[in-house]
């Protein structure tokens, strides 16, 4: 799990969805904006359509944070974004590759 400073809060999620840009992948979508802050903020969202039970949604988010942790050095400061699950993907290796590809597209 990322520290709370590096996670997006609800107000910021609304700004990201209103003004952000999209990058799509098979299992994940990434909506982001760039700001002038010195820190980055990233969160994961698992919709109820993908995982109807809260336990499943929490599990998906945890796997997402674990996969993201290996690629924190790629993330530039000032990036505010939200990863949204398109399908329930339990394999962390696939998520790692998709996160890496998405982050390389941004930079």
Beta strands, then each sheet from edge to edge (+ up, - down):
strand 1: 21-24
strand 2: 28-34
strand 3: 41-45
strand 4: 79-85
sheet 1: 1+ 2- 4+ 3+
end
